């Protein structure tokens, strides 16, 4: 079988079309994978934001507890300096 130039052009065109089809099919599967990865990243972002809010809330609670301790510290020091010979009430 002898291939003339017209047959060679047709064969090249078919080869290019085949390669393009395979390449585009691969891109479509990558789009699906990227969509899945982006969805997972979005879910992680939501979890991280929730954890950050919980941490901020815990930090505020700790600061309030420290303020209360600071408020009673003076009274504790005063009681510690009280004379030892004093009788307890009751």
Secondary structure, DSSP 8 states (H G I E B T S, - for coil): ----HHHHHHHHHHHHHHHHHHHHHHHHHHHHHHHHHHHHHHHHHHHHHHHHHHHHHHHHHHHHHHHHHHHHHHHHHHHHTS-TT-----
